[in-house]
Amino acid sequence: MSGTVRGDVVPQLVDVVRSRSAPHHGPVGEPIVLADRRDATVIRHGSVVAKAHAPDTDPDELSVRVRVAGHPRCAGILLPPLGGPEALPGGRAVTLWPYGEPVSPEHPEAAPWAEAGALLARLHSVEPAALPGPLPPMRGPAKAARAVARLRRAGVGAAGVGAAGVGAAGAGAEAVVEAVLRAWGALPGWARGEGVAPQGGALCHGDLHLGQLVRSAEPPEHPGSGEPPNPSGTPTRWLLIDIDDLGLGDPAWDLARPAAWFAAGLLAPDDWGRFLGAYRAAGGPAVRECQEDPWARLDVPARALTVQISALALAKAAREGRPLDEAEESMVEACLRIARLAGA
């Protein structure tokens, strides 16, 4: 969400920005809340963004992730930090970042799918041994496991889902939830956060979607940028943001959400083609060995993301007492198809 400043942690973030900002990043105007969720609070104050990370964030792992984002090998791929991590009075970790212009939801035809694919290919090609460490695991499978646990805790049975008006594909509420759990159980252990991926070892983002890209004028002080300064501050390139899930893992996981959207009919074939084509053209390793059939590598991660998205959609709709929206229902129906194939 975005709006005016609110919440206990927000004034603390404002104080951090005002006390830590360099003169050329100085705050301008009133602070704006960009997000205020259980797992993160994010504000913008002038050209600086401050993020309070989840209360259970591992400080050592976050420190490594922030240092990776500022490393020369990741210049032009990840948005470099301005500062942090440091602890707020309540103990939550906070990091500072330059503000970047996000993808406009009002112009889906201009969505930077090709740029996203090329950035992922470059990220996956960074040699982990050259980066600060020890690099933690990429948290994608762990996040999927948490989504399923949230669905279980919500107790979304006939009463809960029925009250929310959920009836994807004409199935009963209990049958929908059981199907999501069945699709989850059919995945290999590594995709459920149990063990190491058989083709892990690449530097991965862990939570790729268009909200994780911003256009930013990379600051001239970024180490190793190799480019002349851009004093105008005009956004010049797309960069990846949000390093909370960054780490070592299977690079196919980063392609899984667009793949799941494409399989569910939510991502146009042309957009999927641009994304995957740009990834391949930039030397992305995830599908290098399966040029004829990328789904040989994408199938498991895409199924896992379909379950994750469906579980969160059902739990959220039940909590809010509303039906699934069109996109959520498409994902749940895709999950039902996966479950039927798993039981065949």
C-alpha positions as CSV (number, residue, x, y, z in Angstrom):
1,M,0.0,0.0,0.0
2,S,1.1,3.6,-0.2
3,G,-0.2,6.6,1.6
4,T,0.6,8.9,4.5
5,V,3.0,8.0,7.3
6,R,1.6,5.7,10.0
7,G,2.6,2.8,12.3
8,D,5.1,2.6,15.2
9,V,8.0,1.7,13.0
10,V,7.5,4.4,10.4
11,P,8.8,7.3,12.6
12,Q,11.8,5.3,13.4
13,L,12.5,4.8,9.7
14,V,12.1,8.5,9.1
15,D,14.7,9.2,11.8
16,V,17.1,6.8,10.3
17,V,16.7,8.4,6.8
18,R,17.2,11.9,8.2
19,S,20.3,11.0,10.3
20,R,22.0,8.7,7.7
21,S,21.3,10.3,4.3
22,A,24.2,11.8,2.4
23,P,23.6,15.4,1.3
24,H,22.9,14.5,-2.3
25,H,20.3,12.0,-1.2
26,G,18.8,14.4,1.4
27,P,15.0,14.0,2.2
28,V,12.6,16.2,0.3
29,G,9.0,16.7,1.2
30,E,6.9,14.4,3.5
31,P,7.7,10.7,4.0
32,I,5.4,8.3,2.1
33,V,4.6,4.7,3.1
34,L,5.2,2.4,0.2
35,A,4.4,-0.9,2.0
36,D,3.3,-1.8,5.5
37,R,3.0,-5.6,5.9
38,R,3.8,-8.1,8.6
39,D,7.0,-9.0,6.8
40,A,8.2,-5.5,5.9
41,T,7.6,-1.7,6.3
42,V,9.0,0.5,3.5
43,I,8.9,4.3,3.3
44,R,10.2,6.8,0.8
45,H,11.6,10.1,2.0
46,G,12.8,12.2,-0.9
47,S,15.2,10.1,-3.0
48,V,15.8,7.6,-0.2
49,V,13.9,4.4,0.6
50,A,14.1,2.8,4.1
51,K,13.0,-0.8,4.6
52,A,12.3,-2.4,8.0
53,H,12.8,-6.1,7.4
54,A,10.7,-8.9,8.9
55,P,11.2,-9.3,12.7
56,D,12.6,-12.8,12.3
57,T,15.2,-11.8,9.7
58,D,18.6,-13.4,10.3
59,P,20.9,-10.4,10.8
60,D,24.0,-12.2,9.5
61,E,22.3,-13.5,6.4
62,L,20.8,-10.0,5.7
63,S,24.3,-8.4,6.1
64,V,25.7,-10.8,3.5
65,R,22.8,-10.1,1.1
66,V,23.3,-6.4,1.4
67,R,27.0,-6.6,0.8
68,V,26.3,-8.8,-2.3
69,A,24.0,-6.1,-3.6
70,G,26.7,-3.5,-3.3
71,H,29.5,-5.7,-4.8
72,P,31.1,-4.7,-8.1
73,R,30.2,-8.1,-9.6
74,C,26.5,-7.2,-9.2
75,A,26.7,-3.6,-10.5
76,G,24.1,-3.0,-13.1
77,I,22.1,-6.0,-11.9
78,L,21.0,-5.3,-8.3
79,L,20.1,-1.9,-6.9
80,P,23.1,-1.0,-4.6
81,P,22.3,-0.1,-1.0
82,L,22.9,3.3,0.6
83,G,23.4,1.9,4.1
84,G,22.6,-0.8,6.6
85,P,21.7,-3.1,7.9
86,E,21.3,-1.6,11.3
87,A,18.8,-2.2,14.1
88,L,15.8,0.0,15.0
89,P,15.1,0.5,18.7
90,G,12.7,-2.4,18.6
91,G,15.3,-4.7,17.1
92,R,14.1,-4.9,13.5
93,A,16.8,-4.6,10.9
94,V,16.6,-1.6,8.5
95,T,18.4,-0.9,5.2
96,L,18.6,2.2,3.0
97,W,18.3,2.3,-0.8
98,P,18.0,4.9,-3.5
99,Y,14.5,5.3,-4.8
100,G,13.8,3.8,-8.2
101,E,10.9,4.2,-10.5
102,P,8.7,1.1,-10.4
103,V,7.0,-0.7,-13.3
104,S,3.8,1.0,-14.1
105,P,0.7,-1.2,-13.5
106,E,-1.3,1.1,-15.8
107,H,0.8,0.2,-18.8
108,P,1.1,-3.6,-18.9
109,E,2.1,-3.4,-22.6
110,A,5.3,-1.7,-21.6
111,A,6.2,-4.2,-18.9
112,P,10.0,-4.9,-19.1
113,W,9.8,-8.7,-19.5
114,A,12.8,-8.8,-21.8
115,E,14.9,-6.7,-19.4
116,A,13.8,-9.0,-16.5
117,G,15.0,-12.0,-18.4
118,A,18.3,-10.5,-19.2
119,L,18.9,-9.3,-15.6
120,L,18.2,-12.8,-14.3
121,A,20.6,-14.3,-16.7
122,R,23.3,-11.9,-15.6
123,L,22.5,-12.6,-11.9
124,H,22.7,-16.3,-12.4
125,S,26.0,-16.0,-14.2
126,V,27.8,-14.2,-11.3
127,E,30.4,-16.4,-9.8
128,P,29.3,-17.0,-6.1
129,A,32.9,-17.6,-5.0
130,A,33.8,-14.0,-5.9
131,L,31.1,-12.5,-3.6
132,P,30.9,-11.9,0.1
133,G,29.9,-14.9,2.1
134,P,28.9,-17.2,3.4
135,L,26.0,-16.9,0.9
136,P,22.8,-18.2,2.5
137,P,20.4,-20.4,0.6
138,M,17.9,-18.8,-1.8
139,R,14.6,-18.7,0.2
140,G,12.1,-19.4,-2.6
141,P,11.2,-23.0,-1.5
142,A,11.1,-21.9,2.1
143,K,8.6,-19.1,1.2
144,A,6.4,-21.6,-0.6
145,A,6.4,-23.8,2.5
146,R,5.4,-20.9,4.6
147,A,2.5,-20.1,2.2
148,V,1.2,-23.7,2.5
149,A,1.6,-23.5,6.3
150,R,-0.4,-20.3,6.3
151,L,-3.2,-22.1,4.4
152,R,-3.2,-24.9,6.9
153,R,-3.3,-22.5,9.9
154,A,-6.1,-20.5,8.4
155,G,-8.3,-23.6,8.6
156,V,-9.8,-22.8,5.3
157,G,-12.5,-25.5,5.1
158,A,-16.0,-25.4,3.9
159,A,-17.1,-22.6,6.2
160,G,-14.1,-20.3,5.8
161,V,-13.7,-20.6,2.0
162,G,-17.5,-20.7,1.5
163,A,-17.8,-17.4,3.4
164,A,-15.2,-15.9,1.1
165,G,-17.2,-16.9,-1.9
166,V,-14.5,-19.2,-3.3
167,G,-15.6,-21.9,-5.7
168,A,-12.8,-22.2,-8.3
169,A,-13.7,-24.5,-11.2
170,G,-17.0,-25.4,-9.6
171,A,-15.2,-27.4,-6.9
172,G,-16.4,-27.4,-3.3
173,A,-14.4,-25.4,-0.8
174,E,-12.9,-28.4,1.0
175,A,-12.0,-30.1,-2.3
176,V,-10.2,-26.9,-3.4
177,V,-8.0,-26.8,-0.3
178,E,-7.4,-30.5,-0.4
179,A,-6.3,-30.3,-4.1
180,V,-3.8,-27.5,-3.3
181,L,-2.3,-29.6,-0.5
182,R,-2.2,-32.6,-2.8
183,A,-0.4,-30.7,-5.5
184,W,2.1,-29.6,-2.8
185,G,2.6,-33.1,-1.5
186,A,3.4,-34.3,-5.1
187,L,6.5,-32.0,-5.3
188,P,10.0,-33.2,-4.6
189,G,11.3,-32.4,-1.1
190,W,13.7,-29.7,-2.3
191,A,10.9,-27.7,-3.8
192,R,9.0,-27.8,-0.5
193,G,12.0,-26.4,1.4
194,E,13.2,-29.9,2.5
195,G,16.8,-30.3,1.4
196,V,19.0,-28.9,-1.3
197,A,18.0,-28.5,-5.0
198,P,19.8,-31.0,-7.2
199,Q,20.8,-28.2,-9.6
200,G,21.5,-25.5,-7.0
201,G,24.6,-23.4,-6.6
202,A,23.7,-20.3,-8.7
203,L,23.1,-16.8,-7.3
204,C,19.3,-16.4,-7.4
205,H,16.9,-13.6,-6.5
206,G,14.3,-15.9,-5.0
207,D,11.2,-13.9,-5.5
208,L,11.1,-12.6,-9.1
209,H,8.1,-10.6,-10.3
210,L,7.7,-7.2,-12.0
211,G,7.4,-5.5,-8.6
212,Q,11.0,-6.3,-8.1
213,L,12.3,-4.1,-10.9
214,V,12.9,-0.4,-10.8
215,R,14.4,2.1,-13.2
216,S,17.2,3.9,-11.4
217,A,20.0,6.3,-12.2
218,E,22.8,4.2,-10.7
219,P,24.7,6.5,-8.4
220,P,28.3,7.3,-9.5
221,E,29.7,6.1,-6.2
222,H,28.6,2.6,-6.9
223,P,31.9,0.7,-6.8
224,G,32.9,-0.7,-10.2
225,S,30.0,0.6,-12.1
226,G,32.4,1.5,-15.0
227,E,30.0,4.2,-16.3
228,P,30.1,8.0,-16.2
229,P,28.1,9.8,-13.6
230,N,24.5,10.7,-14.3
231,P,24.0,14.0,-12.4
232,S,20.5,14.6,-13.7
233,G,19.1,11.7,-11.7
234,T,17.0,10.6,-14.6
235,P,16.2,6.8,-14.5
236,T,18.5,5.1,-17.0
237,R,18.3,1.3,-16.4
238,W,16.3,-1.4,-14.9
239,L,17.7,-3.0,-11.8
240,L,16.5,-5.8,-9.5
241,I,15.5,-4.9,-5.9
242,D,14.5,-6.7,-2.7
243,I,17.3,-9.0,-1.6
244,D,15.5,-10.6,1.3
245,D,15.4,-14.0,-0.5
246,L,18.7,-13.7,-2.4
247,G,21.0,-16.7,-2.2
248,L,22.3,-19.9,-3.6
249,G,19.8,-22.2,-5.3
250,D,18.3,-23.5,-8.5
251,P,18.2,-20.7,-11.1
252,A,15.1,-22.2,-12.6
253,W,13.2,-21.0,-9.5
254,D,13.6,-17.4,-10.6
255,L,11.8,-18.2,-13.9
256,A,9.0,-20.1,-12.2
257,R,6.5,-17.3,-11.4
258,P,6.4,-16.0,-15.0
259,A,6.2,-19.7,-16.1
260,A,3.3,-20.4,-13.8
261,W,1.5,-17.2,-14.9
262,F,2.0,-18.3,-18.6
263,A,0.7,-21.8,-17.9
264,A,-2.3,-20.4,-16.1
265,G,-3.1,-18.0,-19.0
266,L,-2.2,-14.8,-17.1
267,L,1.0,-14.0,-19.1
268,A,0.6,-13.5,-22.8
269,P,2.6,-15.9,-25.0
270,D,4.5,-12.9,-26.6
271,D,5.5,-11.6,-23.1
272,W,6.6,-15.1,-22.0
273,G,8.6,-15.4,-25.3
274,R,10.3,-12.1,-24.7
275,F,11.2,-13.0,-21.1
276,L,12.5,-16.5,-21.9
277,G,14.2,-15.4,-25.2
278,A,16.1,-12.6,-23.5
279,Y,17.2,-14.9,-20.7
280,R,18.5,-17.4,-23.2
281,A,20.2,-14.7,-25.3
282,A,22.0,-13.4,-22.3
283,G,23.4,-16.8,-21.5
284,G,21.1,-17.7,-18.6
285,P,22.1,-21.1,-17.2
286,A,18.7,-22.4,-16.0
287,V,17.5,-23.7,-19.4
288,R,20.8,-24.0,-21.2
289,E,20.7,-27.8,-21.4
290,C,17.1,-28.0,-22.6
291,Q,16.8,-25.7,-25.5
292,E,14.1,-27.7,-27.1
293,D,11.9,-28.1,-24.0
294,P,12.5,-25.6,-21.2
295,W,9.7,-27.2,-19.2
296,A,12.0,-30.1,-18.4
297,R,13.7,-27.6,-16.0
298,L,10.8,-25.3,-15.2
299,D,8.0,-27.8,-14.5
300,V,8.8,-28.5,-10.8
301,P,9.5,-24.8,-9.8
302,A,6.5,-23.6,-11.8
303,R,4.2,-26.1,-10.0
304,A,5.7,-25.0,-6.6
305,L,4.9,-21.4,-7.4
306,T,1.4,-22.3,-8.6
307,V,0.8,-23.9,-5.2
308,Q,2.3,-21.0,-3.3
309,I,0.3,-18.4,-5.1
310,S,-2.9,-20.5,-4.7
311,A,-2.4,-21.1,-1.0
312,L,-1.8,-17.4,-0.3
313,A,-4.8,-16.4,-2.4
314,L,-7.2,-18.8,-0.6
315,A,-5.9,-17.8,2.8
316,K,-6.2,-14.1,2.1
317,A,-9.6,-14.3,0.5
318,A,-10.9,-16.3,3.4
319,R,-9.5,-13.8,5.9
320,E,-11.0,-10.9,4.0
321,G,-14.3,-12.5,3.5
322,R,-14.3,-12.1,-0.3
323,P,-14.3,-14.2,-3.4
324,L,-11.1,-14.9,-5.3
325,D,-10.5,-12.3,-8.0
326,E,-10.1,-13.3,-11.6
327,A,-6.3,-13.8,-11.5
328,E,-6.4,-15.7,-8.2
329,E,-9.1,-18.0,-9.5
330,S,-7.0,-18.7,-12.6
331,M,-4.1,-19.7,-10.5
332,V,-6.2,-21.9,-8.2
333,E,-7.8,-23.6,-11.2
334,A,-4.3,-24.3,-12.5
335,C,-3.4,-25.8,-9.2
336,L,-6.5,-28.1,-9.4
337,R,-5.3,-29.3,-12.8
338,I,-1.9,-30.0,-11.3
339,A,-3.5,-32.0,-8.5
340,R,-5.6,-34.0,-10.9
341,L,-2.5,-34.9,-12.9
342,A,-0.7,-35.8,-9.7
343,G,-3.5,-38.2,-8.8
344,A,-3.7,-39.8,-12.2
